[in-house]
Amino acid sequence: MRSPTARRRRAHNQRTTTLAPSRAKGRGSEETGHHAPAPAAAAAKRRTAGGGGGGADVFDWLPDDVVLSVLARVAATAVSPADVAAAALTCRRFRELAAHPAVLSSASAATVAVRAAAWSETAHRFLRRCAAAGSLHACYFLGMVKFYCLRSRATGAALLWHAAAGGHPPAMYALAVLQFNGSGGGKEDKDPRAGVALCVRAAWLGHPPALRELGHCLQDGYGVSRDAAAGRRLLLHAATREHLSWRKRHDQGICGGGYDDSSAGEGAASQFMVEWWEAQRSKAAPRGCHSGGEDDDDDLRLCSQSRCGRRETRRHEFRRCSVCGSANYCSRACQALDWKRAHRAHCAAARWLAAAGAP
């Protein structure tokens, strides 16, 4: 049996052996001037260090409302759909929040301006989400595409009505053209008075095509009591506003910034339809047939105003040039524009009449 002195000596030796490595480690740290980092500090340093997705971790620290505000601003000022896509691809969190209704409802006319060559199910789904979130520009653009290109008349008209109810001038004017022509129905579905009422509302909001259409309706007495003087004043007002709008877009284009007025969305929809029908003709040409389809569409004509893109929904729906009969127009405004830009020189009957009247 060991004595108490021996037991105390043994316990002292064990404590000395256990503490020796930690003391040595502390002396080493003091000699080198460095201290072991705390676990939380080390983890933070690893997150902020480059490589291995450090940037994504930094974005994870931002509150959701801040990220949503930034993405909504990007969607509202974007000059093309690619701008929003690039922002969404920054990280996984941005990609998830970019689909939030608060972001999609802020989409500008340029954000939803998909080109016909880039049309796909993904683009279609993006536009549907923007429209469901409440973007009036998306409702108008998708409504025009569905009504005229995809032949989904009811859905397209419903989207246009939704945009018009929200105060979107191009949607009001588009619905006025539908009422004037009875598009999607028969001749008995024409409602000139309803078309004039929609034009009046859009013209009150300063939409140049609606002002021009209303001016011609007043001059012709179509859907409204004839007032040639008031019609001429509206046409002059439309020309002035169109010139000012062109100057504004031109100046902003020089500065490199985007713009988001209603005419931008209308031009994007018309450009899509023009490119769409051109692509359909190119696909049908090798097969030796027209760009028609399921409902004997060979006789359906496009509006002769080259920048319009609207197509008849039934035969002989659009009005024709009263001189030569070879040009077709969806509206009086398109006819007046095309006469100034091209048809005056191309109208064979007009040239013949001019030559016959010359001394």
VODRENTI-926435 format. One line per field, with one value per residue (C-alpha): z, x, y; residue in three letters; chain. Coordinates in steps of 0.25 Angstrom, whole numbers. Each point is the difference from the previous one (the first is absolute). Layout:
REM VODRENTI-926435
z [Z ...] .
x [X ...] .
y [Y ...] .
type [ALA ...] .
mol [A ...] .
//
This chain:
REM VODRENTI-926435
z [0 -4 9 -1 -4 -12 -4 0 -8 -10 -2 -1 -12 -7 0 -5 -12 -4 1 -7 -15 2 7 -12 -10 8 0 -15 -3 9 -6 -15 4 -5 7 -4 -7 6 -7 -4 -5 -8 -6 -4 -6 -9 -5 -4 -6 -15 -7 4 -1 9 -7 1 15 1 -8 10 11 -7 5 -10 -1 -4 -11 -5 -1 -8 -9 -2 -4 -10 -6 -1 -7 -8 -15 -4 6 1 11 10 -4 3 14 3 -4 11 10 4 10 -11 -9 10 3 -14 -2 11 -4 6 -11 -12 2 -2 -13 -10 -15 -4 10 -6 -14 -5 -14 -10 -2 15 2 8 11 10 -5 -1 15 4 -7 7 13 -2 -4 11 10 -6 -10 -10 -10 0 -1 -12 -7 3 -4 -14 -2 4 -7 -14 0 9 -4 14 -2 13 9 -8 1 15 2 -8 8 13 -5 -5 13 7 -9 -11 -12 -11 6 -1 -15 -3 5 -8 -13 4 2 -13 -8 8 1 5 -4 -12 -7 9 12 -5 10 -4 11 10 -8 1 15 2 -10 8 13 -6 -6 13 5 -11 -9 -14 -8 7 -2 -15 -1 7 -9 -13 7 2 -14 -6 10 3 14 4 -6 -11 4 -10 7 13 -8 -6 14 6 -12 2 15 -3 -10 11 11 -9 -4 15 4 -11 5 14 -4 -9 11 10 -10 -1 15 0 10 -2 -1 4 -6 -6 -15 3 4 -12 -9 6 -2 -15 -2 6 -9 -13 3 4 -14 -7 6 -3 -15 0 6 -9 -13 -1 0 -11 8 7 15 3 8 6 -4 -15 3 -14 -3 13 -2 9 2 -11 10 1 15 4 0 2 -9 -3 8 -11 -15 -5 14 -2 -8 -14 -8 -7 -12 -3 9 2 13 13 13 14 4 -6 7 -6 -14 2 5 -12 -10 5 1 -12 -6 -7 -9 -2 -3 -15 -1 7 -9 -13 5 3 -14 -7 7 -4 -12] .
x [0 5 3 -8 13 1 -14 1 13 -7 -12 10 7 -13 -5 14 -1 -14 3 13 -5 -10 11 9 -10 -3 15 1 -11 6 13 -5 -10 -12 -12 -9 -13 -13 -10 -10 11 6 -13 -3 14 -3 -13 6 12 0 -4 -10 -12 5 -8 -13 2 2 -14 -6 2 -9 -14 -11 -7 14 2 -14 1 13 -6 -13 8 8 -13 -6 12 5 2 -1 -5 15 2 -9 5 14 -4 -7 12 9 -3 -10 -7 -2 -5 -11 -4 0 -13 -7 -12 5 11 -8 -11 11 4 2 -5 15 1 -12 4 4 4 -7 13 2 -15 0 -8 9 -2 -15 0 8 -11 -11 6 2 -14 -5 8 -7 9 -8 11 0 -15 0 12 -5 -14 4 9 -11 -11 7 12 -5 -14 -5 -10 -8 13 6 -12 -1 14 -2 -12 7 11 -10 -7 13 2 9 -2 5 -9 -12 4 2 -14 -6 6 -6 -14 2 3 -9 13 -1 -15 -8 -4 -12 9 6 -3 5 -6 7 13 -1 -3 13 8 -5 5 13 1 -3 13 8 1 4 -6 -13 0 3 -11 -10 3 -3 -13 -4 3 -7 -11 2 -6 -1 -7 9 8 11 7 1 6 10 4 2 8 9 1 3 12 5 0 6 12 2 0 10 9 -1 4 11 6 -1 6 12 2 0 -12 -13 -13 -14 -11 -13 5 12 -9 -9 12 6 -13 -1 14 -2 -12 7 12 -10 -7 13 5 -13 2 14 -4 -11 8 8 -13 -6 -12 -5 2 -14 -4 -12 -11 3 8 5 -8 2 8 10 -2 8 6 13 2 -13 0 -15 -6 -15 -8 -10 0 -2 1 9 -3 6 6 -12 9 8 -7 13 4 -7 0 -5 -3 -2 13 8 -5 3 14 3 -5 10 12 -2 -13 -1 11 -4 -14 -1 -14 4 12 -8 -10 10 7 -14 -3 13 0] .
y [0 13 12 13 7 -10 2 15 0 -9 9 12 -7 -3 14 5 -10 5 15 -1 0 11 9 -3 4 13 3 -3 10 11 -2 1 12 -8 -5 -11 6 -2 -10 11 9 -11 -4 14 2 -13 5 14 -6 -2 -13 -11 10 10 11 -8 0 15 2 -10 11 10 1 -5 14 6 -11 2 15 -1 -11 8 12 -8 -5 14 6 -12 3 -15 -13 -4 10 -7 -13 4 5 -13 -8 7 -10 -10 9 11 -10 -4 14 4 -8 8 7 13 -1 -5 11 10 -5 11 0 -3 -11 -8 3 -14 -1 -10 -7 -3 -4 -13 -7 7 14 -4 -4 13 9 -8 2 15 1 -8 9 12 6 8 0 -15 -1 8 -6 -15 4 5 -12 -10 7 2 -10 -12 1 0 10 0 -1 11 9 -2 4 13 3 -2 10 10 0 3 12 -5 9 -10 -11 10 3 -14 -3 11 -6 -13 7 7 -13 -10 -8 -14 0 4 13 1 1 13 11 14 8 -9 1 15 0 -8 10 12 -6 -4 14 7 -7 6 -13 5 -12 2 15 -3 -10 9 11 -8 -5 14 4 -12 0 -15 -4 15 13 6 12 2 12 -8 -12 9 6 -14 -5 12 -3 -14 4 9 -10 -11 10 3 -15 -3 11 -5 -14 5 8 -11 -10 9 1 -15 -1 -8 6 -6 8 -7 2 -9 -12 3 0 -13 -7 4 -4 -13 -2 4 -9 -11 0 2 -13 -7 3 -4 -14 -2 4 -13 -8 9 4 13 4 -4 -12 -7 9 2 13 1 12 7 13 8 15 7 10 -7 3 -5 -15 -2 -11 -3 -10 -2 3 14 5 12 12 2 11 7 4 -13 -10 -8 5 -4 8 -4 15 13 5 -11 3 15 -3 -10 10 10 -10 -9 -2 13 -4 -14 2 -3 6 12 2 -3 11 10 -3 1 14 6 10] .
type [MET ARG SER PRO THR ALA ARG ARG ARG ARG ALA HIS ASN GLN ARG THR THR THR LEU ALA PRO SER ARG ALA LYS GLY ARG GLY SER GLU GLU THR GLY HIS HIS ALA PRO ALA PRO ALA ALA ALA ALA ALA LYS ARG ARG THR ALA GLY GLY GLY GLY GLY GLY ALA ASP VAL PHE ASP TRP LEU PRO ASP ASP VAL VAL LEU SER VAL LEU ALA ARG VAL ALA ALA THR ALA VAL SER PRO ALA ASP VAL ALA ALA ALA ALA LEU THR CYS ARG ARG PHE ARG GLU LEU ALA ALA HIS PRO ALA VAL LEU SER SER ALA SER ALA ALA THR VAL ALA VAL ARG ALA ALA ALA TRP SER GLU THR ALA HIS ARG PHE LEU ARG ARG CYS ALA ALA ALA GLY SER LEU HIS ALA CYS TYR PHE LEU GLY MET VAL LYS PHE TYR CYS LEU ARG SER ARG ALA THR GLY ALA ALA LEU LEU TRP HIS ALA ALA ALA GLY GLY HIS PRO PRO ALA MET TYR ALA LEU ALA VAL LEU GLN PHE ASN GLY SER GLY GLY GLY LYS GLU ASP LYS ASP PRO ARG ALA GLY VAL ALA LEU CYS VAL ARG ALA ALA TRP LEU GLY HIS PRO PRO ALA LEU ARG GLU LEU GLY HIS CYS LEU GLN ASP GLY TYR GLY VAL SER ARG ASP ALA ALA ALA GLY ARG ARG LEU LEU LEU HIS ALA ALA THR ARG GLU HIS LEU SER TRP ARG LYS ARG HIS ASP GLN GLY ILE CYS GLY GLY GLY TYR ASP ASP SER SER ALA GLY GLU GLY ALA ALA SER GLN PHE MET VAL GLU TRP TRP GLU ALA GLN ARG SER LYS ALA ALA PRO ARG GLY CYS HIS SER GLY GLY GLU ASP ASP ASP ASP ASP LEU ARG LEU CYS SER GLN SER ARG CYS GLY ARG ARG GLU THR ARG ARG HIS GLU PHE ARG ARG CYS SER VAL CYS GLY SER ALA ASN TYR CYS SER ARG ALA CYS GLN ALA LEU ASP TRP LYS ARG ALA HIS ARG ALA HIS CYS ALA ALA ALA ARG TRP LEU ALA ALA ALA GLY ALA PRO] .
mol [A A A A A A A A A A A A A A A A A A A A A A A A A A A A A A A A A A A A A A A A A A A A A A A A A A A A A A A A A A A A A A A A A A A A A A A A A A A A A A A A A A A A A A A A A A A A A A A A A A A A A A A A A A A A A A A A A A A A A A A A A A A A A A A A A A A A A A A A A A A A A A A A A A A A A A A A A A A A A A A A A A A A A A A A A A A A A A A A A A A A A A A A A A A A A A A A A A A A A A A A A A A A A A A A A A A A A A A A A A A A A A A A A A A A A A A A A A A A A A A A A A A A A A A A A A A A A A A A A A A A A A A A A A A A A A A A A A A A A A A A A A A A A A A A A A A A A A A A A A A A A A A A A A A A A A A A A A A A A A A A A A A A A A A A A A A A A A A A A A A A A A A A A A A A A A A A A A A A A A A] .
//
